[in-house]
Amino acid sequence: MKYFILILFQFSILSLYSQDTNDHGVLINDRTKVYKTFSRLSASEVLEKLNNGEIKPVKSKASQGLSNAYYWVSFQINKKDKIEDYLLELNSPHIDTAALYYIKNGKTILMAEIGDRIPFSKRPIFHPKLLFPLSNIDSVNQYLLLIDKQGGSANFPLYIWEKNSFEYHNSREMLLWYVFLGSLVFFTAISILLAFMFKKRVFYYYSFFVVIILCYNFITSGFSFAFFYPDNIWLNDQLRFLILPVFGISFILFTKHYFEINRGFPKIENGSRLLIFVFILLTYLGLFSNPYTLQFSILLVSVLYFSLVLASIWSFVAIYYVWERLKNRAVLFLLAFSGNIMVLIFNILTEYAFLEKSLIRFNPIFIANIQEIVIMTIGMYLYMNRINEERRNLKIEKKELRETEIQLKVQIQKFFSQNTFASSFLPNKEVGKLNYPYLLKDKTTINLHDVLYVESMDHYLTLYFMDRKVLERKSIKEFFEPIDIENFVQVHKSFVVNKDYIKNVEANKIILSNNQTVPLSRTYKAKFTEESFKKYS
């Protein structure tokens, strides 16, 4: 496992080298003119309007932001004996549809038409990217025009490639893509195996999250369209949008269970439910889209990006609240997801045309996902080892408890034989409170009456006093089973409170005398007697 992770990390570094193609693919956006129309026109109509000066070029050469407009890019390529003119049609580029025309004798000749709304089998070159052959440039060497489009906005960085050079560098990039996707499959299988081995929800949700990351990379890279449904343009168009809200849902579910938000953080829990509802609504609108909803596609995409940003902010708020208790988990989470969050910020800036897409030649999500998968898998691996270690320790402790139980029985018999029961358990007139001595594992004795509440987390109990807290390695059942005290009542699967310190009982929480709040779940709320509610409500 360790050597595999090291090799995977090396592949992520090598991917930067493999995609460093600036010396071989020539960016030609500075040699182009970009025009925009708000209605769909034929290539001949656009050429006529261009010749008559009816359409003016726009300033931006590559990134136009989210738009429903139609874009036309004109450019020239110098041949040895003449200059050849080309016209590139980008019809609603947020759906990745493009057509290349060769201009000859004042007329447009269609060379190829490709995109996600056109069956993959009709592409002139079998490749997931938008790639056109330029066979007119040179009779010896064949050249390619690459539209290196990413995301859902109208962006079209244009590169001219010599075919042999492109195939060489593309083979290296594809090799790393296959290794990357294969690694995702491997880690998905490992996470599912861990989930069934340890039967913990956090592993189930992590495996679900990794599956969605795998699908996201497979869909957005174009491999799914090329190999699984090359002629199903409806499915391809739907999946490109639907994968993002599903990604948001998987991220929220995993983060919520990773930080155990349902244990005492009702406001953050409610925030996660609201975000999941928004993502489900976006999934529904994307799945059942129609001509009426398509006219609001820009609004839907904007809401989707805004929701993803809110999900990132929500995760930071969750980290703030759990930092003291789960610092190691929080640090691991920040290290793992920092790359994805930075990529999200970069994509939003480029989607709204604040930055040029061509600033980064390679797809940064590739590196970010490698970073997340490697770090979180290491974390899950260590978490698995910790669980195994805790299980071994529990077996040892159970053995020690049996021995301690025998010793306690002897002490109890001695205790009653010395007639000290009344002096220890009847009201203490000097102090004015009851004494309930309890022997901890470290051989120290505490007075249970002074305990305000008890919290259970990761096989440990935290006993909260007015001025301190004590950590005890036991479960709630192991701690309270041998104790016959009516003062303590369980109000949540992870919380037990001392009734003597209850100040007020509300719908989903209990306020103690020191104004601390403890969550009150529906399951345990029903176990309160009517007298308890009358007294504390």
C-alpha positions in Angstrom: 0.0 0.0 0.0 2.7 2.5 1.0 4.8 1.8 -2.2 1.7 2.1 -4.4 0.8 5.5 -2.9 4.4 6.7 -3.5 4.2 5.6 -7.1 0.9 7.3 -7.5 2.3 10.5 -6.1 5.2 10.3 -8.6 2.7 10.0 -11.4 1.0 13.2 -10.3 4.3 15.0 -10.6 5.1 13.5 -13.9 1.7 14.5 -15.2 2.8 18.1 -15.1 5.8 17.2 -17.3 3.7 15.2 -19.7 1.3 18.0 -20.3 4.0 20.7 -20.8 3.3 21.0 -24.5 3.7 24.7 -25.0 6.8 24.1 -27.1 5.0 21.8 -29.5 1.4 23.1 -29.7 1.2 26.7 -30.8 -1.4 29.0 -29.1 -3.0 31.0 -32.0 -5.6 33.1 -30.1 -3.6 36.3 -30.5 -3.9 35.8 -34.3 -7.7 35.4 -34.3 -10.7 37.6 -34.4 -13.7 36.6 -32.3 -17.3 37.6 -33.3 -20.5 37.1 -31.4 -24.2 36.8 -32.5 -27.3 36.3 -30.5 -29.1 34.2 -33.1 -27.9 31.1 -35.0 -26.7 32.0 -38.5 -25.3 29.9 -41.2 -21.6 30.1 -42.1 -22.3 31.8 -45.4 -24.5 34.4 -43.7 -21.8 35.2 -41.1 -19.2 35.4 -43.8 -21.3 37.9 -45.8 -21.9 40.0 -42.6 -18.2 40.0 -41.9 -17.3 41.1 -45.4 -19.9 43.9 -45.1 -18.6 45.0 -41.6 -22.0 44.3 -39.9 -20.4 42.3 -37.1 -17.6 43.8 -35.0 -15.0 41.6 -33.2 -15.1 41.3 -29.4 -12.1 42.1 -27.2 -11.7 38.7 -25.4 -9.8 36.2 -27.5 -10.4 32.9 -25.5 -12.7 33.2 -22.5 -16.1 34.7 -22.8 -17.7 33.5 -19.6 -21.0 31.8 -19.2 -23.1 32.7 -22.2 -25.9 31.5 -24.5 -24.5 33.5 -27.5 -23.0 32.1 -30.7 -19.3 32.7 -31.4 -17.4 32.7 -34.6 -13.6 32.7 -34.8 -11.8 33.7 -38.0 -8.1 33.0 -38.4 -5.5 32.7 -41.2 -2.7 30.1 -41.6 0.3 30.9 -43.8 1.1 28.3 -46.4 4.3 28.4 -48.4 2.7 30.1 -51.4 -0.5 31.6 -50.0 -2.6 32.4 -47.0 -5.6 30.2 -46.1 -8.7 31.5 -44.3 -10.7 29.5 -41.8 -13.9 30.2 -39.9 -14.7 28.3 -36.7 -18.3 28.2 -35.5 -19.1 27.7 -31.8 -22.8 27.3 -31.4 -23.7 27.9 -27.8 -20.3 26.9 -26.6 -21.5 25.9 -23.2 -22.7 22.6 -24.8 -19.3 22.1 -26.6 -20.5 22.2 -30.3 -18.1 23.4 -33.0 -17.8 23.4 -36.8 -14.7 24.3 -38.9 -15.1 25.9 -42.3 -12.4 26.5 -45.0 -13.0 29.7 -46.9 -12.3 29.4 -50.7 -13.3 31.8 -53.4 -15.6 33.7 -51.0 -17.5 30.5 -50.0 -17.4 28.4 -46.8 -16.6 24.7 -47.1 -17.5 22.5 -44.1 -14.5 20.5 -43.0 -15.8 18.8 -39.8 -18.4 19.3 -37.1 -17.9 17.9 -33.6 -19.1 18.3 -30.1 -21.2 16.8 -27.3 -24.4 17.4 -29.2 -23.1 15.4 -32.2 -22.6 11.6 -32.1 -19.0 10.7 -31.3 -18.8 8.3 -34.3 -19.0 11.3 -36.6 -15.8 12.8 -35.4 -13.0 12.9 -38.1 -10.4 12.0 -35.4 -11.2 9.5 -32.6 -10.3 11.6 -29.6 -12.2 12.9 -26.5 -11.1 16.5 -27.1 -12.4 18.9 -29.8 -9.8 18.1 -32.5 -10.0 19.1 -36.2 -7.6 18.0 -39.1 -6.1 20.8 -41.1 -5.1 18.8 -44.2 -4.8 21.9 -46.4 -1.8 23.5 -44.7 1.0 21.2 -45.9 1.1 18.4 -48.4 3.8 16.6 -46.4 2.9 17.1 -42.7 -0.6 17.0 -41.4 -1.6 19.6 -38.8 -4.4 19.6 -36.2 -6.5 22.3 -34.6 -7.2 21.7 -30.9 -9.9 23.5 -29.0 -8.7 23.0 -25.5 -12.1 23.7 -23.9 -12.7 23.1 -20.2 -15.7 23.6 -18.0 -19.1 24.9 -19.1 -18.3 28.5 -20.1 -17.6 29.8 -23.6 -13.9 29.4 -23.7 -11.9 28.2 -26.7 -8.0 28.3 -26.4 -6.9 27.3 -29.9 -3.7 25.4 -30.6 -2.1 24.3 -33.9 -0.3 20.9 -33.6 1.9 18.9 -36.0 0.2 15.5 -36.0 3.1 13.3 -35.1 4.1 15.6 -32.3 0.6 15.6 -31.0 0.3 11.9 -31.0 3.6 11.5 -29.1 2.7 13.9 -26.3 -0.9 12.8 -26.3 0.2 9.1 -25.8 2.0 10.2 -22.6 -0.9 12.1 -21.4 -3.4 9.3 -22.1 -1.1 6.8 -20.3 -1.2 8.9 -17.2 -5.0 9.3 -17.5 -5.3 5.5 -17.6 -3.1 5.1 -14.6 -5.1 7.8 -12.8 -8.5 6.3 -13.6 -7.2 2.8 -12.7 -5.9 4.2 -9.4 -9.3 5.6 -8.7 -10.9 2.3 -9.4 -8.4 0.6 -7.1 -9.0 3.1 -4.2 -12.8 2.8 -4.7 -12.5 -1.0 -4.3 -10.3 -0.6 -1.2 -12.8 1.9 0.4 -15.8 -0.4 -0.4 -13.8 -3.3 1.1 -13.0 -1.3 4.3 -16.7 -0.3 4.5 -17.9 -3.9 4.5 -15.0 -5.0 6.8 -15.6 -2.4 9.6 -19.3 -1.6 8.8 -18.8 2.1 9.5 -20.8 4.8 7.8 -17.8 7.0 7.1 -16.2 4.3 4.9 -19.5 3.8 3.0 -19.8 7.6 2.3 -16.1 7.8 1.4 -16.4 5.0 -1.1 -19.5 6.7 -2.6 -17.5 10.0 -2.8 -14.6 8.2 -4.6 -17.0 6.6 -7.0 -18.4 10.0 -7.9 -14.9 11.5 -8.4 -14.1 8.5 -10.7 -17.3 9.2 -12.7 -16.6 13.0 -12.8 -13.2 12.5 -14.3 -14.4 9.9 -16.7 -17.3 12.0 -17.9 -15.6 15.4 -18.1 -12.6 14.0 -19.9 -14.8 12.7 -22.6 -13.9 9.0 -22.2 -17.4 7.9 -21.3 -18.8 9.6 -24.4 -16.1 7.9 -26.5 -16.3 4.4 -25.2 -19.7 3.8 -23.5 -22.4 5.8 -25.3 -20.8 7.4 -28.5 -24.2 7.9 -30.1 -26.3 8.9 -27.1 -25.9 12.7 -27.2 -28.8 13.2 -24.7 -27.2 11.1 -22.0 -23.8 12.7 -22.6 -25.2 16.2 -22.3 -27.2 15.3 -19.1 -24.3 13.6 -17.3 -22.0 16.5 -17.9 -24.3 18.7 -15.8 -25.7 16.1 -13.3 -22.3 14.9 -12.1 -21.6 18.2 -10.4 -24.6 18.3 -8.0 -24.2 14.6 -7.3 -20.5 15.4 -6.4 -21.8 18.1 -4.1 -24.1 15.6 -2.4 -21.4 13.1 -1.9 -19.0 15.7 -0.5 -21.6 16.9 2.1 -22.5 13.4 3.2 -18.8 12.3 3.6 -17.8 15.5 5.4 -20.8 15.3 7.7 -20.0 11.8 8.8 -16.2 12.3 8.8 -16.5 15.1 11.4 -19.5 13.4 13.1 -21.6 16.6 12.7 -24.8 14.9 14.0 -23.2 14.6 17.4 -23.9 17.9 19.0 -23.9 20.4 16.1 -27.6 20.9 15.1 -27.0 24.2 13.2 -24.3 22.7 11.0 -26.4 19.6 10.5 -29.3 21.8 9.3 -26.9 23.6 6.9 -25.9 20.3 5.4 -29.5 19.3 4.9 -30.3 22.6 3.1 -27.3 22.2 0.8 -28.2 18.6 0.0 -31.8 19.8 -0.8 -30.4 22.4 -3.2 -28.2 19.8 -5.0 -31.1 17.4 -5.3 -33.2 20.1 -6.7 -30.5 21.0 -9.3 -30.2 17.3 -10.1 -34.0 17.1 -10.7 -34.0 20.3 -12.9 -31.0 19.0 -14.9 -32.5 15.5 -15.4 -36.0 16.7 -16.5 -34.8 19.7 -18.5 -37.0 20.9 -21.4 -36.8 23.8 -23.9 -38.4 26.0 -21.2 -35.7 25.2 -18.5 -32.9 25.3 -21.1 -33.3 29.1 -21.5 -32.4 29.3 -17.8 -29.3 27.1 -18.1 -26.9 30.0 -17.3 -28.8 30.7 -14.1 -28.8 27.0 -13.2 -25.0 26.7 -13.7 -24.5 29.9 -11.6 -26.6 28.5 -8.8 -24.7 25.2 -9.0 -21.3 27.0 -8.7 -22.6 29.1 -5.9 -23.9 26.0 -4.1 -20.4 24.4 -4.4 -18.8 27.5 -2.9 -21.3 27.4 0.0 -20.5 23.7 0.5 -16.8 24.6 0.8 -17.6 27.4 3.3 -19.8 25.0 5.2 -16.9 22.5 5.5 -14.7 25.3 6.9 -17.4 26.2 9.5 -17.6 22.5 10.5 -13.8 22.3 10.9 -14.0 25.4 13.1 -16.5 23.8 15.5 -14.8 20.3 15.6 -11.2 21.6 15.7 -10.7 21.1 19.4 -12.0 17.6 19.4 -10.9 16.3 16.0 -7.8 18.4 15.2 -6.0 15.5 13.4 -9.0 14.8 11.2 -9.4 18.5 10.4 -5.7 18.9 9.4 -5.9 15.8 7.2 -9.1 17.1 5.5 -7.6 20.5 4.8 -4.5 18.9 3.3 -6.6 16.6 1.1 -9.2 19.1 -0.1 -7.1 22.3 -0.4 -6.3 21.5 -4.0 -9.9 20.8 -5.0 -11.0 24.1 -3.3 -8.3 26.1 -5.2 -9.4 24.5 -8.4 -13.0 25.4 -7.7 -12.0 29.0 -7.2 -9.9 29.0 -10.4 -12.7 27.4 -12.4 -15.2 30.0 -11.2 -12.9 32.9 -12.1 -12.4 31.4 -15.6 -16.0 30.5 -16.0 -17.0 34.1 -15.5 -14.1 35.3 -17.7 -12.1 37.0 -14.9 -9.1 34.8 -15.9 -8.1 33.3 -19.2 -8.4 29.5 -19.4 -5.1 29.3 -21.3 -3.2 30.4 -18.2 -2.9 26.8 -17.1 -2.4 24.4 -20.0 -3.1 21.2 -18.1 -6.3 20.4 -16.3 -5.7 21.3 -12.6 -8.5 19.0 -11.4 -6.3 16.1 -12.3 -3.6 17.1 -9.8 -6.2 18.1 -7.2 -8.0 14.7 -7.3 -4.6 12.9 -7.0 -3.8 15.0 -4.0 -7.2 14.3 -2.3 -7.2 10.6 -3.1 -3.7 9.9 -1.9 -4.0 11.9 1.4 -7.5 10.7 2.3 -6.6 7.1 1.5 -3.6 7.4 3.8 -5.9 8.8 6.5 -8.4 6.0 6.1 -5.6 3.5 6.2 -4.4 5.0 9.5 -7.9 5.1 10.8 -8.3 1.4 10.0 -5.1 0.6 11.9 -6.4 2.7 14.8 -9.6 0.7 14.9 -7.7 -2.6 14.9 -5.5 -1.3 17.7 -8.5 -0.2 19.7 -10.1 -3.5 19.3 -7.0 -5.2 20.6 -6.8 -2.8 23.5 -10.5 -3.5 24.3 -9.8 -7.2 24.5 -7.0 -6.5 26.9 -9.1 -4.1 28.9 -12.0 -6.5 29.1 -9.6 -9.0 30.6 -8.4 -6.4 33.1 -12.1 -5.5 33.9 -12.9 -9.1 34.8 -10.0 -9.1 37.2 -11.0 -5.7 38.6 -14.6 -6.9 39.0 -13.4 -9.7 41.2 -11.4 -7.2 43.3 -14.3 -4.8 43.6 -16.6 -7.6 44.8 -14.1 -8.3 47.6 -14.0 -4.5 48.4 -17.8 -4.2 48.4 -18.1 -7.1 50.9 -15.5 -5.5 53.1 -17.3 -2.1 52.7 -20.6 -3.5 54.0 -19.0 -5.5 56.7 -17.5 -2.3 58.2 -20.9 -0.5 58.3 -19.6 2.5 56.3 -22.5 2.5 53.9 -24.5 5.2 55.7 -21.6 7.6 56.1 -20.6 7.4 52.5 -24.0 7.5 50.7 -26.3 9.5 53.0 -26.4 13.3 52.6 -23.2 15.0 53.7 -24.4 17.7 56.1 -21.1 19.6 56.0 -20.9 19.8 52.2 -24.6 19.8 51.5 -24.6 17.3 48.7 -24.5 13.6 48.0 -21.2 11.7 47.6 -21.1 9.1 44.8 -17.4 7.9 44.7 -16.3 6.3 41.5 -12.9 4.7 40.8 -11.3 5.5 37.5 -8.9 3.3 35.6 -6.0 5.5 36.6 -6.9 4.6 40.3 -8.2 8.1 41.1 -11.6 8.6 42.6 -14.2 11.2 41.5 -17.6 12.2 42.9 -20.2 11.4 40.3 -22.5 14.0 41.7 -20.1 16.7 40.4 -20.3 15.5 36.8 -22.6 17.8 34.7 -22.7 15.5 31.7 -20.8 12.8 29.9 -19.9 12.7 26.2 -18.9 9.5 24.3 -16.6 9.7 21.2 -14.3 7.1 19.7 -14.4 4.6 22.6 -13.7 7.3 25.1 -15.9 9.1 27.6 -15.4 12.8 28.6 -16.7 13.6 32.0 -17.5 17.3 32.2 -17.3 19.1 35.6 -17.8 22.7 36.4 -14.1 23.5 36.2 -12.5 20.6 34.4 -13.0 17.5 32.3 -11.8 13.9 32.7 -11.1 11.4 30.0 -12.0 7.7 30.6 -11.6 4.9 28.1 -15.0 3.2 28.3 -18.3 3.1 26.5 -21.4 4.6 28.1 -22.8 1.1 28.7 -19.6 0.0 30.4 -19.5 3.1 32.6 -23.0 3.2 33.9 -24.0 -0.4 33.9 -22.5 -1.2 37.3 -23.8 2.1 38.8 -27.3 2.4 40.3 -27.8 6.1 40.3 -31.0 7.7 39.1 -29.5 11.2 38.7 -28.0 10.4 35.2 -30.3 10.1 32.2 -29.2 9.4 28.6 -30.5 12.1 26.2 -28.6 11.3 23.0 -26.7 8.2 21.8 -23.5 10.1 22.7 -24.6 12.2 25.8 -25.7 11.5 29.4 -26.7 14.4 31.7 -26.9 14.8 35.4 -30.6 15.8 36.2 -29.4 17.8 39.1 -27.8 20.3 36.8 -30.6 20.7 34.2 -31.7 24.2 33.9 -34.1 24.0 31.0 -35.3 21.5 28.4 -36.1 22.7 24.9 -37.3 20.9 21.7 -33.9 19.5 20.6 -31.5 20.5 23.4 -30.9 20.7 27.1 -29.5 23.8 28.9 -27.5 23.1 32.0 -26.9 25.3 35.0 -23.6 26.6 33.6 -25.5 27.5 30.3 -23.8 24.7 28.3 -26.1 23.0 25.8 -26.4 19.3 25.2 -28.3 17.8 22.2 -31.6 16.0 22.9 -32.5 13.4 20.3 -36.1 12.3 19.5 -35.3 8.7 20.5 -34.3 9.5 24.1 -36.6 12.5 24.5 -39.5 10.1 24.7 -37.9 8.4 27.7 -38.2 11.5 29.8 -41.1 11.3 32.2 -43.9 14.0 32.2 -42.7 15.1 35.6 -39.2 15.8 34.2 -40.7 18.0 31.5 -42.9 19.9 34.0 -40.0 20.5 36.3 -37.4 21.7 33.7 -39.6 23.2 30.9 
